[in-house]
Amino acid sequence: MDVMELMRARHSVRAYESRPVEEEKAALLEAEIAACNAESGLRLQAVFGEKEAFSSAMAKYGKFSGVENYIAVIADRGGKEASERAGYYGERIVLKAQELGLNTCWVAMTFSKGRAKKFASVQKGEKLICAIALGYGKTQGVPHKSKPLAKVINAPEDAPAWFVRGAEAALLAPTAMNGQKFLFTLLPGGTVRLENGGFCAALDRGILKYHFGLGAGKENFRWEE
């Protein structure tokens, strides 16, 4: 399965089977997390077989059920920049999980951060930004509704194929409340500007950049400073 097919196959899943993640898959996921942490300076952590963080009233309000595994997305208290890194590398883990046959869902509010902190080591100067529910979904989820491509790009009609592919990949990315409040602008010299807003904008920005880079090919462009 190529990367675009992987992105198309991944949907947010909130209801999970009571089925443990096999040791082999857990080890592969842990290896990917370790690689992401080494590159990013984050401390993403996988928590397996833990039911408390998603047993709260907030989790039920968010329609989560059966969540026994999750990724704790932990970063230094670096504001928007740290949240953007968390989104970028967290989404890398999400797509790795999908490749392994696991389902996921980004969760910003509707879980118990206090309970999660009991199982994920959060050190002084760090914060638990969010969590990513993980496991075997009762379903594979459904595609989210997407805006037309023309609504999320600012480019000439003869825009290069890589730019279009990047924007198409971004439309497959999860964003808060599925708002898709973003715009990619093609600038001279292969430079790309990303503007985005909404709830969890910094986290979304990292997720969007990861998807765009996979679709466009990192060798074809650079981000506007």
C-alpha positions as CSV (number, residue, x, y, z in Angstrom):
1,M,0.0,0.0,0.0
2,D,1.5,3.3,-1.0
3,V,1.4,6.4,1.2
4,M,-1.6,8.0,-0.5
5,E,-3.6,4.7,-0.1
6,L,-2.5,4.5,3.5
7,M,-3.8,8.0,4.1
8,R,-7.1,7.2,2.4
9,A,-7.5,4.1,4.4
10,R,-7.0,5.8,7.8
11,H,-10.1,7.2,9.5
12,S,-10.8,8.3,13.0
13,V,-12.2,5.4,15.1
14,R,-13.7,5.9,18.6
15,A,-15.0,2.4,19.4
16,Y,-12.5,-0.4,20.0
17,E,-12.5,-4.2,20.6
18,S,-11.1,-5.6,23.8
19,R,-8.2,-7.1,22.0
20,P,-4.6,-6.6,22.9
21,V,-2.0,-5.3,20.4
22,E,0.3,-8.2,19.6
23,E,3.9,-8.0,20.9
24,E,5.4,-7.8,17.5
25,K,3.2,-4.9,16.4
26,A,3.8,-3.1,19.7
27,A,7.5,-3.5,19.3
28,L,7.4,-2.0,15.8
29,L,5.3,0.9,17.0
30,E,7.7,1.5,19.9
31,A,10.6,1.5,17.5
32,E,8.9,4.1,15.4
33,I,8.1,6.2,18.5
34,A,11.7,6.0,19.6
35,A,12.9,7.2,16.1
36,C,10.4,10.1,16.2
37,N,11.5,11.1,19.7
38,A,15.2,11.1,18.7
39,E,14.5,13.3,15.7
40,S,12.0,15.7,17.3
41,G,13.0,16.0,21.0
42,L,9.5,15.0,21.9
43,R,8.7,12.2,24.4
44,L,5.8,10.4,22.7
45,Q,4.9,7.3,24.8
46,A,2.8,4.3,24.0
47,V,0.6,3.1,26.8
48,F,-0.9,-0.4,26.4
49,G,-3.7,-2.1,28.4
50,E,-4.8,1.0,30.3
51,K,-8.5,1.7,30.7
52,E,-8.6,4.6,33.0
53,A,-7.8,7.6,30.7
54,F,-10.8,6.8,28.5
55,S,-13.3,5.7,31.2
56,S,-14.2,9.3,32.2
57,A,-17.4,11.1,31.6
58,M,-15.6,13.3,29.1
59,A,-14.5,10.2,27.1
60,K,-18.1,9.0,27.0
61,Y,-19.2,12.5,25.9
62,G,-16.7,12.1,23.1
63,K,-18.3,8.7,22.2
64,F,-15.2,6.7,23.0
65,S,-15.5,3.1,24.1
66,G,-13.2,0.2,24.6
67,V,-10.0,2.3,24.5
68,E,-7.3,0.4,26.3
69,N,-4.2,1.7,24.4
70,Y,-3.1,5.2,23.5
71,I,-0.1,7.3,22.5
72,A,0.6,10.0,25.1
73,V,1.8,13.1,23.1
74,I,4.2,14.8,25.4
75,A,6.3,17.9,24.6
76,D,8.2,20.6,26.4
77,R,6.3,23.7,27.2
78,G,7.4,25.4,24.0
79,G,4.1,26.8,23.0
80,K,2.9,26.6,19.4
81,E,6.2,25.3,18.1
82,A,6.1,22.3,20.4
83,S,2.5,21.6,19.5
84,E,3.4,21.8,15.8
85,R,6.2,19.2,16.3
86,A,3.8,17.1,18.2
87,G,1.3,17.1,15.4
88,Y,4.0,16.3,12.8
89,Y,5.5,13.4,14.5
90,G,2.3,12.2,16.1
91,E,0.8,11.8,12.6
92,R,3.8,9.9,11.5
93,I,3.0,7.4,14.3
94,V,-0.7,7.4,13.3
95,L,0.2,6.3,9.8
96,K,2.6,3.7,11.1
97,A,-0.2,2.3,13.2
98,Q,-2.4,2.2,10.1
99,E,0.3,0.4,8.2
100,L,0.3,-2.2,11.0
101,G,-3.4,-2.8,10.8
102,L,-4.3,-0.7,13.8
103,N,-6.9,2.1,14.1
104,T,-6.4,5.5,15.8
105,C,-8.0,8.7,16.7
106,W,-6.5,12.1,17.8
107,V,-8.0,13.2,21.1
108,A,-7.4,16.7,22.5
109,M,-10.1,17.2,25.1
110,T,-12.4,14.1,25.6
111,F,-10.1,12.0,27.8
112,S,-8.8,12.3,31.3
113,K,-5.3,14.0,31.2
114,G,-5.0,13.5,34.9
115,R,-5.5,9.7,34.7
116,A,-3.2,9.5,31.6
117,K,-0.5,11.2,33.5
118,K,-0.5,8.4,36.1
119,F,0.7,6.0,33.4
120,A,2.6,8.3,31.0
121,S,5.7,9.9,32.6
122,V,5.3,13.7,32.3
123,Q,8.4,15.4,33.6
124,K,8.9,18.9,34.9
125,G,8.7,21.5,32.1
126,E,6.7,19.1,29.9
127,K,3.0,19.0,29.1
128,L,0.7,16.3,27.9
129,I,-0.7,17.9,24.8
130,C,-3.2,15.3,23.8
131,A,-3.5,11.5,23.2
132,I,-4.0,9.2,20.2
133,A,-6.4,6.4,20.9
134,L,-5.0,3.1,19.5
135,G,-6.1,-0.4,18.9
136,Y,-8.5,-2.6,16.8
137,G,-11.6,-0.7,15.9
138,K,-15.0,-2.2,15.9
139,T,-15.2,-0.6,12.4
140,Q,-12.6,1.0,10.1
141,G,-14.3,4.4,10.5
142,V,-15.7,6.4,7.6
143,P,-14.1,9.1,5.4
144,H,-14.4,12.6,6.7
145,K,-16.1,15.2,4.5
146,S,-13.6,17.2,2.6
147,K,-13.6,20.6,1.0
148,P,-13.0,20.9,-2.7
149,L,-9.3,21.2,-3.6
150,A,-9.9,24.7,-5.0
151,K,-10.9,25.9,-1.5
152,V,-7.6,25.0,0.1
153,I,-5.0,26.1,-2.5
154,N,-3.9,29.5,-3.8
155,A,-1.9,28.7,-7.0
156,P,-2.1,29.2,-10.8
157,E,-4.1,26.8,-12.9
158,D,-0.8,25.3,-14.1
159,A,0.5,24.6,-10.6
160,P,3.0,21.7,-10.6
161,A,1.7,18.2,-9.9
162,W,3.7,17.9,-6.7
163,F,1.8,20.9,-5.2
164,V,-1.6,19.5,-6.1
165,R,-0.6,16.1,-4.7
166,G,0.5,17.7,-1.5
167,A,-2.8,19.6,-1.1
168,E,-4.7,16.4,-1.9
169,A,-2.8,14.6,0.9
170,A,-3.5,17.4,3.3
171,L,-7.2,17.0,2.6
172,L,-6.9,13.5,3.9
173,A,-5.4,14.7,7.2
174,P,-7.3,14.8,10.4
175,T,-8.0,18.3,11.7
176,A,-9.8,19.5,14.8
177,M,-13.6,19.1,14.4
178,N,-12.8,18.3,10.8
179,G,-12.7,22.0,10.2
180,Q,-10.1,21.9,7.4
181,K,-9.4,25.6,8.1
182,F,-6.2,25.8,6.0
183,L,-4.8,27.3,2.8
184,F,-1.7,26.3,0.9
185,T,-0.2,29.1,-1.3
186,L,2.5,28.4,-3.9
187,L,5.1,31.1,-3.9
188,P,8.0,31.6,-6.4
189,G,11.0,29.2,-6.3
190,G,9.0,26.2,-5.0
191,T,8.2,27.8,-1.6
192,V,4.9,26.9,0.1
193,R,3.1,29.0,2.6
194,L,0.6,27.3,5.0
195,E,-2.0,29.4,6.8
196,N,-4.4,27.7,9.2
197,G,-6.6,28.4,12.1
198,G,-9.2,27.0,14.4
199,F,-9.1,25.0,17.6
200,C,-5.8,23.2,18.0
201,A,-4.3,25.2,15.1
202,A,-0.7,24.5,16.0
203,L,-1.2,20.8,16.4
204,D,-3.2,20.7,13.1
205,R,-0.4,22.7,11.4
206,G,2.1,19.9,12.2
207,I,-0.3,17.2,10.9
208,L,-1.0,19.1,7.7
209,K,2.7,19.7,7.1
210,Y,3.4,16.0,7.5
211,H,0.7,15.0,5.0
212,F,1.6,17.7,2.5
213,G,5.2,16.6,2.6
214,L,4.4,13.0,2.0
215,G,2.1,13.9,-1.0
216,A,4.4,16.5,-2.5
217,G,7.7,14.9,-1.9
218,K,10.0,16.9,0.4
219,E,12.6,17.3,-2.3
220,N,10.2,19.4,-4.4
221,F,9.6,22.4,-2.1
222,R,10.5,24.3,1.0
223,W,8.3,25.9,3.6
224,E,8.1,29.7,3.9
225,E,10.1,30.8,6.9
